[in-house]
């Protein structure tokens, strides 16, 4: 991982958004929603046969790839949650909460201020301290449970 804690958590934020998209595609069998009136130019007159051909030719491979990506994203986000738990144990609740709210829950600062009473300046200060702490220990050590500086 190049770039340290800040870069990792920016990737976590993108991974959370991507995971949501991947799970929606899996849930909808790779179909984007279209109104019933929209049809494909290549549609066959037999919708059952068309669906069967699509399932064999396309869907199985796409779904397998999406499930693999879902697994990778889930693992990466899970590592971030382990790091956040270490921040909670090593620095305290407020540092871990702000990291989780911003990078895993993807909450806006206005929402964080209204719901939790943490303003942007204070939250950014907590995040920067947490990032420095994470970088001083190293992600590998944190994931191994070694929190001694």
C-alpha positions as semicolon CSV with decimal commas, in nm:
position;residue;x (nm);y (nm);z (nm)
1;X;0,000;0,000;0,000
2;X;0,162;0,318;-0,116
3;X;0,055;0,653;0,021
4;X;-0,017;0,574;0,382
5;X;-0,332;0,586;0,587
6;X;-0,495;0,880;0,410
7;X;-0,463;0,710;0,072
8;X;-0,588;0,379;0,213
9;X;-0,898;0,536;0,363
10;X;-0,974;0,728;0,043
11;X;-0,963;0,389;-0,130
12;X;-1,195;0,250;0,138
13;X;-1,448;0,524;0,065
14;X;-1,438;0,435;-0,307
15;X;-1,458;0,063;-0,221
16;X;-1,773;0,119;-0,013
17;X;-1,941;0,296;-0,307
18;X;-1,828;0,027;-0,551
19;X;-1,946;-0,252;-0,317
20;X;-2,291;-0,098;-0,316
21;X;-2,295;-0,091;-0,699
22;X;-2,164;-0,448;-0,726
23;X;-2,425;-0,579;-0,483
24;X;-2,702;-0,405;-0,678
25;X;-2,579;-0,562;-1,002
26;X;-2,567;-0,907;-0,840
27;X;-2,913;-0,859;-0,695
28;X;-3,050;-0,754;-1,036
29;X;-2,868;-1,029;-1,233
30;X;-2,645;-0,766;-1,401
31;X;-2,944;-0,582;-1,544
32;X;-2,976;-0,212;-1,512
33;X;-3,333;-0,118;-1,454
34;X;-3,521;-0,024;-1,770
35;X;-3,888;0,057;-1,811
36;X;-4,087;-0,228;-1,973
37;X;-4,139;-0,024;-2,292
38;X;-3,766;-0,022;-2,370
39;X;-3,659;-0,321;-2,571
40;X;-3,338;-0,432;-2,730
41;X;-3,293;-0,432;-3,107
42;X;-3,161;-0,788;-3,084
43;X;-3,447;-0,927;-2,877
44;X;-3,574;-1,266;-2,983
45;X;-3,946;-1,324;-3,010
46;X;-3,927;-1,586;-2,732
47;X;-3,840;-1,412;-2,401
48;X;-3,785;-1,743;-2,219
49;X;-3,534;-1,863;-2,478
50;X;-3,369;-1,521;-2,482
51;X;-3,327;-1,532;-2,104
52;X;-3,191;-1,888;-2,114
53;X;-2,937;-1,800;-2,384
54;X;-2,831;-1,492;-2,190
55;X;-2,793;-1,694;-1,869
56;X;-2,566;-1,947;-2,036
57;X;-2,370;-1,710;-2,259
58;X;-2,323;-1,404;-2,042
59;X;-2,471;-1,400;-1,699
60;X;-2,282;-1,683;-1,530
61;X;-1,938;-1,535;-1,601
62;X;-2,044;-1,182;-1,514
63;X;-2,200;-1,290;-1,185
64;X;-1,890;-1,493;-1,093
65;X;-1,668;-1,191;-1,161
66;X;-1,899;-0,966;-0,958
67;X;-1,902;-1,209;-0,666
68;X;-1,520;-1,223;-0,673
69;X;-1,506;-0,843;-0,673
70;X;-1,761;-0,830;-0,392
71;X;-1,543;-1,062;-0,186
72;X;-1,229;-0,853;-0,248
73;X;-1,408;-0,529;-0,162
74;X;-1,558;-0,680;0,153
75;X;-1,216;-0,800;0,266
76;X;-1,056;-0,458;0,202
77;X;-1,334;-0,276;0,390
78;X;-1,307;-0,535;0,670
79;X;-0,936;-0,454;0,707
80;X;-1,030;-0,087;0,741
81;X;-1,272;-0,179;1,020
82;X;-0,992;-0,370;1,198
83;X;-0,774;-0,059;1,168
84;X;-1,056;0,157;1,304
85;X;-1,097;-0,082;1,597
86;X;-0,723;-0,046;1,665
87;X;-0,759;0,333;1,651
88;X;-1,044;0,302;1,902
89;X;-0,822;0,093;2,133
90;X;-0,507;0,300;2,082
91;X;-0,631;0,658;2,054
92;X;-0,990;0,662;2,167
93;X;-1,350;0,654;2,059
94;X;-1,373;0,998;1,896
95;X;-1,087;0,930;1,653
96;X;-1,229;0,596;1,548
97;X;-1,582;0,729;1,515
98;X;-1,485;1,012;1,282
99;X;-1,285;0,773;1,063
100;X;-1,580;0,537;1,043
101;X;-1,836;0,809;0,980
102;X;-1,636;0,967;0,697
103;X;-1,477;0,669;0,524
104;X;-1,700;0,366;0,589
105;X;-2,040;0,527;0,643
106;X;-1,949;0,803;0,390
107;X;-2,134;1,068;0,591
108;X;-2,119;1,437;0,500
109;X;-1,976;1,685;0,750
110;X;-2,312;1,861;0,785
111;X;-2,475;1,535;0,888
112;X;-2,192;1,454;1,131
113;X;-2,224;1,800;1,285
114;X;-2,603;1,776;1,318
115;X;-2,617;1,416;1,443
116;X;-2,300;1,388;1,651
117;X;-2,198;1,748;1,725
118;X;-1,857;1,718;1,557
119;X;-1,767;2,010;1,333
120;X;-1,549;1,970;1,024
121;X;-1,238;2,135;1,175
122;X;-1,245;1,911;1,482
123;X;-1,323;1,605;1,273
124;X;-1,038;1,673;1,032
125;X;-0,801;1,720;1,323
126;X;-0,909;1,382;1,465
127;X;-0,868;1,218;1,124
128;X;-0,519;1,363;1,076
129;X;-0,410;1,248;1,422
130;X;-0,550;0,901;1,350
131;X;-0,372;0,888;1,013
132;X;-0,042;0,989;1,176
133;X;-0,090;0,720;1,442
134;X;-0,172;0,456;1,179
135;X;0,129;0,556;0,968
136;X;0,359;0,553;1,272
137;X;0,263;0,193;1,351
138;X;0,210;0,068;0,998
139;X;-0,093;-0,115;0,866
140;X;0,080;-0,454;0,871
141;X;0,152;-0,425;1,243
142;X;-0,198;-0,298;1,319
143;X;-0,360;-0,586;1,128
144;X;-0,135;-0,825;1,323
145;X;-0,257;-0,670;1,650
146;X;0,074;-0,503;1,743
147;X;-0,030;-0,162;1,875
148;X;0,285;-0,076;2,070
149;X;0,469;0,231;1,944
